[in-house]
């Protein structure tokens, strides 16, 4: 009797866990480009590690990291694209597409460090527009757009701890004539950026985003240079800037 009860309990637990396992194992994107001969890793929530190669799938909850020589181009099922520079870390926290209601669509991701650029996909254009990118010091709310930025992690420098920081720049939309904007916010404040070539800085973990300002072309070029090889070889033209 005890043995039968134990078996029934195990079966019930398996049935309850099945949707979780199935969801975790569902691919949400793939690797479209990786610098030849270099290394990018994907670490699963259970700690298991795999090397990424061209065409590999990307899953929710994996932390994607590039080394000092690797640049990466990812495309997701809603056609959103992320470009990661060297020494970057990135994770898809949530990816959900439901055919019954676009209000349920969601794409949440996080950039832990490094240079990044993304072009939003169908989820950002859906009714709910539930797409956001978290960085260490703020959250970027997406309204259908094209963005680049750089995130530095908290680190020791010259014997002192330096806070995390981030810089975010709005780029021209890929579709000419499309309206584009982002909201960059944290617990200390928020700004809305709706002009390409403009951006904001978050200097540390206890400061609001700076007032929106036109970014210097040198700043934009520096960020683009950090990811340029993956953009060029990945088949996407350099964005137009005013």
C-alpha positions as CSV (number, residue, x, y, z in Angstrom):
1,X,0.0,0.0,0.0
2,X,2.8,2.4,0.9
3,X,4.7,1.5,-2.3
4,X,1.6,2.2,-4.4
5,X,1.1,5.5,-2.7
6,X,4.7,6.4,-3.4
7,X,4.4,5.5,-7.1
8,X,1.2,7.6,-7.4
9,X,2.9,10.5,-5.8
10,X,5.8,10.3,-8.2
11,X,3.5,10.1,-11.2
12,X,1.6,13.2,-9.9
13,X,4.8,15.2,-9.4
14,X,6.0,14.3,-12.9
15,X,2.7,15.5,-14.4
16,X,3.0,18.8,-12.5
17,X,6.6,19.3,-13.5
18,X,6.1,18.4,-17.2
19,X,4.9,21.9,-18.3
20,X,7.8,23.5,-16.6
21,X,10.4,21.2,-18.2
22,X,8.6,21.6,-21.6
23,X,8.6,25.4,-21.4
24,X,12.2,25.5,-20.4
25,X,13.2,23.3,-23.3
26,X,11.4,25.4,-25.9
27,X,13.8,27.2,-28.2
28,X,13.0,31.0,-28.5
29,X,15.8,32.0,-30.9
30,X,19.0,31.0,-32.6
31,X,22.6,32.0,-33.2
32,X,22.8,33.8,-36.6
33,X,26.5,34.8,-36.4
34,X,29.4,34.1,-34.1
35,X,33.0,35.3,-34.6
36,X,34.9,32.5,-36.4
37,X,37.1,30.5,-34.1
38,X,36.1,32.2,-30.9
39,X,33.9,31.3,-27.9
40,X,30.4,32.0,-26.6
41,X,28.8,30.0,-23.8
42,X,25.2,29.4,-22.7
43,X,24.8,28.5,-19.0
44,X,21.5,26.9,-18.1
45,X,19.7,27.6,-14.7
46,X,20.9,24.2,-13.4
47,X,24.5,25.3,-14.0
48,X,25.2,23.2,-17.1
49,X,27.3,24.9,-19.7
50,X,27.4,24.5,-23.5
51,X,29.5,26.1,-26.2
52,X,27.4,28.0,-28.8
53,X,28.0,27.5,-32.5
54,X,26.3,28.9,-35.6
55,X,22.6,27.8,-35.8
56,X,22.4,26.7,-32.1
57,X,19.1,27.4,-30.3
58,X,18.7,29.8,-27.5
59,X,16.4,29.1,-24.5
60,X,14.7,31.1,-21.7
61,X,16.8,31.3,-18.6
62,X,20.2,30.7,-20.2
63,X,23.0,33.3,-19.5
64,X,24.7,33.9,-22.8
65,X,28.3,35.2,-22.5
66,X,31.0,36.1,-25.0
67,X,34.8,36.1,-24.4
68,X,37.3,38.9,-25.1
69,X,37.4,38.1,-28.9
70,X,33.8,37.0,-29.6
71,X,30.8,38.9,-31.0
72,X,27.4,37.3,-31.4
73,X,24.2,37.9,-33.4
74,X,21.0,36.3,-32.1
75,X,17.6,36.3,-33.8
76,X,14.4,35.4,-31.9
77,X,11.1,33.9,-33.0
78,X,9.4,37.3,-33.2
79,X,12.2,38.5,-35.5
80,X,13.8,40.6,-32.8
81,X,17.6,40.7,-33.1
82,X,20.3,41.2,-30.5
83,X,23.9,41.9,-31.2
84,X,26.4,41.4,-28.4
85,X,30.0,42.7,-28.3
86,X,33.0,41.1,-26.6
87,X,32.9,40.3,-22.9
88,X,29.1,40.6,-22.8
89,X,26.5,38.7,-20.8
90,X,22.9,38.5,-21.7
91,X,19.8,36.5,-20.7
92,X,16.2,36.0,-21.9
93,X,14.1,36.2,-18.8
94,X,10.8,35.6,-20.4
95,X,9.5,35.0,-24.0
96,X,5.9,34.4,-24.6
97,X,3.8,34.5,-27.8
98,X,0.2,33.5,-27.8
99,X,-1.9,33.4,-31.0
100,X,-5.1,33.9,-29.1
101,X,-4.3,37.4,-27.7
102,X,-1.4,39.7,-28.6
103,X,-1.9,41.3,-25.2
104,X,-0.3,38.2,-23.7
105,X,2.9,38.5,-25.8
106,X,6.0,39.3,-23.8
107,X,9.8,39.5,-24.3
108,X,11.9,40.4,-21.2
109,X,15.6,40.2,-21.4
110,X,18.6,41.4,-19.4
111,X,22.1,42.7,-20.4
112,X,24.4,42.1,-17.4
113,X,27.4,43.8,-19.0
114,X,29.0,44.7,-22.3
115,X,28.0,46.4,-25.5
116,X,24.7,45.6,-27.1
117,X,22.4,46.6,-29.9
118,X,18.9,45.3,-30.6
119,X,16.2,45.7,-33.2
120,X,12.7,45.0,-31.8
121,X,10.5,42.4,-33.4
122,X,6.8,41.6,-33.5
123,X,6.2,41.5,-29.8
124,X,7.3,45.2,-29.4
125,X,4.8,46.1,-32.2
126,X,1.9,44.0,-30.7
127,X,-1.1,45.5,-28.9
128,X,0.5,45.0,-25.4
129,X,4.0,46.1,-26.5
130,X,5.3,44.1,-23.6
131,X,9.0,44.2,-24.4
132,X,11.7,45.4,-22.1
133,X,15.5,45.1,-21.6
134,X,16.9,45.3,-18.1
135,X,20.4,46.6,-17.5
136,X,22.1,46.8,-14.1
137,X,20.9,50.3,-13.3
138,X,17.7,50.7,-15.3
139,X,15.0,49.2,-17.4
140,X,14.4,50.0,-21.1
141,X,10.8,49.9,-22.1
142,X,10.5,49.3,-25.8
143,X,7.8,50.7,-28.1
144,X,9.0,49.3,-31.4
145,X,12.5,50.5,-32.1
146,X,16.2,50.2,-32.6
147,X,18.6,50.8,-29.7
148,X,22.3,50.4,-28.7
149,X,24.1,50.8,-25.5
150,X,26.9,49.7,-23.1
151,X,26.7,48.4,-19.6
152,X,29.6,48.2,-17.1
153,X,29.3,46.0,-14.1
154,X,30.2,46.8,-10.5
155,X,34.0,46.3,-10.2
156,X,37.1,47.2,-8.3
157,X,39.3,49.9,-9.9
158,X,42.4,51.4,-8.4
159,X,41.6,49.9,-5.0
160,X,38.0,51.3,-5.0
161,X,34.7,49.8,-5.9
162,X,33.1,51.4,-8.9
163,X,29.3,51.2,-9.4
164,X,27.6,49.7,-12.4
165,X,26.6,52.2,-15.1
166,X,24.9,52.3,-18.5
167,X,24.5,54.4,-21.6
168,X,21.6,54.0,-24.0
169,X,21.2,55.5,-27.4
170,X,18.1,55.5,-29.7
171,X,18.9,54.8,-33.4
172,X,16.9,55.3,-36.6
173,X,14.1,52.7,-37.0
174,X,14.8,50.1,-39.7
175,X,11.5,50.9,-41.3
176,X,11.6,54.4,-42.7
177,X,8.8,56.7,-41.3
178,X,8.1,54.5,-38.3
179,X,7.7,56.2,-35.0
180,X,10.2,55.0,-32.4
181,X,10.8,55.6,-28.7
182,X,12.0,54.1,-25.5
183,X,11.5,54.8,-21.8
184,X,14.5,54.4,-19.6
185,X,13.6,54.2,-15.9
186,X,14.7,53.1,-12.5
187,X,13.4,53.8,-8.9
188,X,15.0,57.3,-9.0
189,X,13.4,58.6,-12.2
190,X,12.6,58.0,-15.9
191,X,13.1,59.6,-19.3
192,X,11.5,59.1,-22.7
193,X,13.7,59.2,-25.7
194,X,11.9,59.6,-29.1
195,X,14.5,61.2,-31.3
196,X,17.2,59.1,-33.0
197,X,20.7,60.0,-32.1
198,X,19.6,61.0,-28.6
199,X,20.3,59.1,-25.4
200,X,20.8,59.0,-21.7
201,X,23.4,58.0,-19.1
202,X,22.8,56.2,-15.8
203,X,26.1,56.9,-14.0
204,X,25.6,54.6,-11.0
205,X,23.2,52.5,-9.1
206,X,21.6,55.3,-7.1
207,X,21.1,57.9,-9.8
208,X,18.2,58.6,-12.2
209,X,18.7,58.5,-16.0
210,X,20.3,61.8,-17.1
211,X,18.2,64.3,-19.0
212,X,17.9,63.3,-22.7
213,X,20.6,64.7,-24.8
214,X,22.0,64.4,-28.3
215,X,24.8,61.9,-28.2
216,X,28.2,62.7,-29.8
217,X,28.8,60.9,-33.0
218,X,32.1,59.6,-31.5
219,X,30.2,58.0,-28.7
220,X,27.8,56.3,-31.1
221,X,30.7,55.2,-33.3
222,X,32.6,53.7,-30.4
223,X,29.5,51.6,-29.4
224,X,29.0,50.5,-33.0
225,X,32.6,49.6,-33.5
226,X,32.4,47.3,-30.5
227,X,29.8,45.2,-32.3
228,X,30.4,46.1,-36.0
229,X,31.9,42.8,-37.2
230,X,28.9,40.9,-36.1
231,X,26.5,43.4,-37.7
232,X,28.5,43.4,-41.0
233,X,28.9,39.7,-41.3
234,X,25.4,39.0,-39.9
235,X,24.0,40.8,-42.9
236,X,22.5,43.9,-41.3
237,X,23.5,47.4,-42.6
238,X,24.9,50.0,-40.4
239,X,22.1,52.2,-39.0
240,X,21.4,55.6,-40.4
241,X,22.2,58.4,-38.1
242,X,21.2,62.1,-38.3
